[in-house]
Amino acid sequence: MAVVSDDHAHERFCAEGLSLPASASPRVITHDEVRQHNGRGGENFWAVVDGYVVDATDMVNSHPGGLKKLLTTDAAGVGASGKAFGFSFTRGRNAHFPQTGKSFHEGVQAFLNGRGEPFLPPVEVTFSSHGKVVILGRLQS
Ligand code: HEM
């Protein structure tokens, strides 16, 4: 049985508040574009973590919490905000270990420190043997 407990989440690793270097311009992705990549019919699966859009297709067959849970990532009520696209590894009641939030935080930092035109290049975040996501950009606010 999966554990969902308060001690798993670790807010200090939340990537939402990381500041954007003045020169950096991340790709801005709309809610509709994320919804279109729903993992069905051969589509890739995109999800939003701490306001960053990730391609999580690689996790579809390997997510330790199962495919059903992974596919709820963008739903309202998943994550602490109660709103759609509010998921975080680091807030609220959470099944994820602090290390997972830490790895993601480091990935976002590497993404923001990237160089590229016209947008910051995608960055891969690997979660030990569990799989990886690719950070693509920021969700449109
Ligand atoms: C892009 C979205 C997600 C990614 C990349 C992801 C990634 C991971 C990783 C790497 C693990 C294993 C390490 C750990 O436990 O921290 C894990 C475990 C787990 N995840 Fe996720 N996850 C995502 C979304 C979700 C969502 C939305 C839920 C629940 C609604 C969920 C529920 C779980 C559960 C239940 C486990 C197993 C914990 C245990 O072993 O007791 N995950 N996930």
Residues whose N, C-alpha, C, O or C-beta is under 5 A from the ligand:
A	BS01	HEM	M1 A2 V3 A47 A56 P64 G65 K69 L70 T72 T73 V78 A95 H96 F97 T100 F127 H130 V133
